[in-house]
């Protein structure tokens, strides 16, 4: 998922998407541990997407704190 797409989400949507991505990553890791998955690079993509979501959430938290001062 691209950063431009993530930036368009609301905070609620970011948290929902983060939960969904984390659960999907856990499932993929489990499947990969049991038997090799078709494309193991998908695990890397999920990790990157989760990092992008967390970065956007933190960016918005800091912007909110800065605006309160």
C-alpha distances in whole Angstrom, upper triangle without the diagonal:
4,7,9,7,7,11,12,12,15,16,17,14,12,15,15,11,12,15,13,11,14,16,14,14,18,19,17,19,22,22,22,25,27,26,24,21,20,17,17,14,12,13,12,8,9,11,9,6,9,11,9,9,13,13,13,15,18,17,18,21,23,23,24,27,28,28,31,33
4,5,5,7,9,11,12,15,17,18,15,13,16,17,13,14,17,16,14,17,19,18,17,21,22,21,22,25,25,25,28,30,29,27,24,23,20,20,16,15,16,14,11,12,13,10,8,11,12,8,10,13,13,12,15,17,16,17,20,21,21,23,26,26,27,29,31
4,5,5,6,9,10,13,14,17,14,12,15,16,13,14,17,17,15,17,20,19,19,22,24,23,24,27,28,27,29,32,32,29,27,26,23,22,19,17,18,16,13,13,14,11,9,11,10,7,8,11,10,8,12,14,12,14,17,18,17,20,22,22,23,26,27
4,5,5,7,9,13,15,17,14,13,17,17,15,16,19,19,17,20,23,22,22,25,26,25,27,30,30,30,33,35,34,32,29,28,25,25,22,20,21,19,16,16,17,14,12,14,14,10,11,14,13,10,14,16,14,14,18,19,18,20,23,23,23,26,28
4,5,5,7,11,13,15,12,11,14,15,12,14,17,16,15,18,20,19,20,23,24,23,25,28,28,28,31,33,33,31,27,27,24,24,21,19,20,19,15,15,16,14,11,13,14,10,10,14,13,11,13,16,15,15,18,20,19,21,24,24,24,27,29
4,5,6,9,10,12,9,8,11,12,9,11,14,14,13,15,18,17,18,21,22,22,24,26,27,27,30,32,32,30,27,27,24,23,21,18,19,18,14,14,14,12,9,11,11,8,7,10,10,7,10,13,12,12,15,17,16,18,21,21,22,24,26
4,6,8,10,12,11,9,13,14,12,13,17,17,16,19,21,21,21,24,26,26,27,30,31,31,33,35,35,34,31,30,27,27,24,22,22,21,18,17,18,15,12,13,13,10,9,11,10,7,9,12,10,10,13,15,14,15,18,19,19,21,24
4,7,10,12,10,9,13,14,12,14,17,17,17,20,22,22,23,26,27,27,29,31,32,32,35,37,36,35,32,31,29,28,26,23,24,23,20,19,20,18,14,16,16,13,11,14,14,10,12,15,13,12,16,17,16,17,20,21,20,22,25
4,7,8,6,6,10,10,9,11,14,14,15,17,19,19,20,23,24,25,27,29,30,30,33,34,35,33,30,30,28,28,25,22,23,22,19,17,19,17,14,14,15,12,10,13,13,10,10,14,13,11,14,17,16,16,19,21,20,22,25
4,5,5,6,9,10,10,12,14,15,16,18,20,21,22,24,26,26,28,30,31,32,34,36,37,36,33,33,31,30,28,25,25,25,22,20,21,19,16,16,17,14,11,13,14,10,10,13,13,10,12,15,14,14,17,19,18,19,23
4,5,5,6,9,10,10,13,14,15,17,19,20,21,23,25,26,27,29,30,31,33,35,36,35,32,33,31,30,28,25,24,24,22,19,19,19,16,14,15,13,10,11,12,9,7,10,11,8,10,13,13,12,15,17,16,18,21
4,5,5,6,9,10,11,13,14,16,17,19,20,22,23,25,26,28,29,30,32,34,35,34,31,32,30,30,28,25,24,24,22,19,20,20,16,15,17,15,12,13,15,12,10,13,14,12,13,16,16,15,18,20,20,20,24
4,5,5,6,8,10,10,12,14,15,16,18,20,21,22,24,26,27,28,30,32,32,32,29,29,27,27,25,22,22,22,19,17,18,18,14,13,15,14,10,12,14,12,10,14,15,13,15,18,18,17,20,22,22,23,26
4,5,5,6,9,10,10,12,14,15,16,18,20,21,22,24,26,26,28,30,31,30,27,28,26,25,23,20,20,19,17,14,15,14,11,10,12,10,6,8,10,8,7,11,12,11,12,15,16,16,18,20,20,22,25
4,5,5,6,9,10,11,12,14,15,17,19,20,21,23,24,26,27,29,30,30,27,28,26,25,24,21,20,20,18,15,15,16,13,10,12,12,8,9,12,10,8,11,13,12,13,16,17,16,18,21,21,22,25
4,5,5,6,9,10,11,12,14,16,17,18,20,22,23,24,26,28,29,28,26,27,25,24,23,20,19,20,18,15,16,16,13,11,14,14,10,12,15,13,12,15,17,16,16,20,20,20,22,25,25,25,28
4,5,5,6,9,10,10,12,14,15,16,18,20,21,22,24,26,27,26,23,24,22,21,20,17,16,17,14,11,13,13,10,9,12,11,8,10,13,12,11,15,16,16,17,20,21,21,23,25,25,27,29
4,5,5,6,9,10,10,12,14,15,16,18,20,21,22,25,26,25,22,24,22,20,19,16,15,15,13,10,11,11,9,6,9,9,6,8,11,11,10,13,15,15,15,18,20,20,22,24,25,26,28
4,6,5,6,9,10,11,12,14,15,17,19,20,21,23,24,24,22,24,22,21,20,17,15,17,15,12,12,14,12,9,12,13,10,11,14,14,13,15,18,18,18,21,22,22,24,26,27,28,30
4,6,5,6,9,10,11,12,14,16,17,18,20,21,22,22,19,21,19,19,18,15,14,16,14,10,12,14,11,10,13,14,11,13,16,16,15,18,20,20,21,24,25,25,27,29,30,31,33
4,6,5,6,9,10,10,12,14,15,16,18,20,21,20,17,19,17,16,15,12,11,12,10,7,8,10,8,6,10,11,9,11,14,15,14,17,19,19,20,23,24,25,27,29,30,31,33
4,5,5,6,9,10,11,12,14,15,17,19,20,19,17,19,18,16,16,13,11,12,12,8,8,11,9,7,10,12,11,11,14,16,15,17,19,20,20,23,25,25,26,29,30,31,33
4,5,5,6,9,10,11,12,14,15,17,18,18,16,19,18,16,17,14,12,14,14,10,11,14,13,11,14,16,14,15,18,19,18,20,23,23,23,26,28,28,29,32,33,34,36
4,5,5,6,9,10,11,12,14,15,16,16,13,15,14,13,14,10,9,12,11,8,10,13,11,11,14,16,14,16,19,19,19,22,24,24,25,28,29,30,31,33,35,36,38
4,5,5,6,9,10,10,12,14,15,14,12,15,13,11,12,9,6,9,9,6,7,11,10,9,12,14,14,15,18,19,19,21,23,24,25,27,29,29,31,33,34,35,37
4,5,5,6,9,10,11,12,14,14,13,16,15,13,14,12,9,12,13,10,10,14,14,12,15,17,16,17,20,21,21,22,25,26,26,28,31,31,32,34,36,37,39
4,5,5,6,9,10,11,12,13,11,14,14,12,14,12,10,13,14,11,13,16,15,14,17,20,19,19,23,24,23,25,28,29,29,31,33,34,35,37,39,39,42
4,5,5,6,9,10,10,10,8,11,10,9,11,8,7,11,11,9,11,14,14,14,17,19,19,20,22,24,24,26,28,29,30,32,34,34,36,38,39,40,42
4,5,5,6,9,10,10,9,12,12,9,11,10,7,10,12,10,11,14,15,14,17,19,19,20,22,24,24,26,28,30,30,32,34,35,36,38,40,41,42
4,5,5,6,9,10,10,13,14,12,14,13,11,14,16,14,14,18,18,17,20,22,22,22,25,27,27,28,31,32,32,34,37,37,38,40,42,43,45
4,5,5,6,7,7,10,11,10,13,12,11,14,16,14,16,19,19,19,21,24,24,24,27,29,29,30,33,34,34,37,39,39,40,43,44,45,47
4,5,5,5,5,9,10,8,11,11,9,12,14,14,15,18,19,18,21,23,23,24,27,28,29,30,32,34,34,36,38,39,40,42,44,45,47
4,6,7,9,12,13,11,14,14,12,15,17,16,16,20,21,20,22,25,25,26,28,30,30,31,34,35,36,37,40,41,41,43,45,46,48
4,7,9,13,14,13,16,16,14,18,20,19,19,23,24,23,25,28,28,28,31,33,33,34,37,38,38,40,43,43,44,46,48,49,51
4,6,9,12,11,15,15,14,17,19,19,20,23,24,24,26,28,28,29,32,34,34,35,38,39,40,41,44,44,46,48,49,50,52
4,7,8,8,12,12,12,15,17,17,18,21,22,22,24,26,27,28,30,32,33,34,36,38,38,40,42,43,44,46,48,49,51
4,6,6,9,9,10,13,14,14,16,18,19,20,22,24,25,26,28,30,30,32,34,35,36,38,40,41,42,44,46,47,49
4,6,9,9,11,13,14,15,17,19,19,21,23,24,25,27,29,30,31,33,35,36,38,39,41,42,44,45,47,48,50
4,5,6,8,10,11,12,14,16,16,18,20,21,22,24,26,27,29,30,31,33,35,36,38,39,41,42,44,45,47
4,5,6,8,9,11,12,14,15,16,18,20,21,22,24,26,27,28,30,32,33,34,36,38,39,40,42,44,45
4,5,5,7,9,10,11,13,15,16,17,19,20,21,23,25,26,27,29,31,32,33,35,37,38,39,41,43
4,5,5,6,9,10,10,12,14,15,16,18,20,21,23,24,26,27,29,30,32,33,35,36,38,39,41
4,5,5,6,9,10,11,12,14,15,17,18,20,21,23,24,26,27,29,30,32,33,35,36,38,40
4,5,5,6,9,10,11,12,14,15,17,19,20,21,22,25,26,27,29,31,32,33,35,37,38
4,5,5,6,9,10,11,12,14,15,17,18,20,21,23,24,26,27,29,30,31,33,35,37
4,5,5,6,9,10,11,12,14,15,17,18,20,21,23,24,26,27,29,30,32,33,35
4,5,5,6,9,10,11,12,14,15,17,18,20,21,23,24,26,27,28,30,32,33
4,5,5,6,9,10,10,12,14,15,16,19,20,21,22,24,26,27,29,30,32
4,5,5,6,9,10,11,12,14,15,17,18,20,21,23,25,26,27,29,31
4,5,5,6,9,10,11,12,14,16,17,18,20,21,23,24,26,27,29
4,5,5,6,9,10,10,12,14,15,16,18,20,21,22,24,26,27
4,5,5,6,9,10,10,12,14,15,16,18,20,21,23,25,26
4,5,5,6,9,10,11,12,14,15,17,19,20,21,23,25
4,5,5,6,8,10,11,12,14,15,17,18,20,21,23
4,5,5,6,9,10,11,12,14,15,16,18,20,22
4,5,5,6,9,10,11,12,14,15,16,19,20
4,5,5,6,9,10,11,12,14,15,17,19
4,5,5,6,9,10,11,12,14,15,17
4,5,5,6,9,10,11,12,14,16
4,5,5,6,9,10,10,12,15
4,5,5,6,9,10,11,13
4,5,5,6,9,10,11
4,5,5,6,9,10
4,5,5,6,9
4,5,5,7
4,5,5
4,5
4
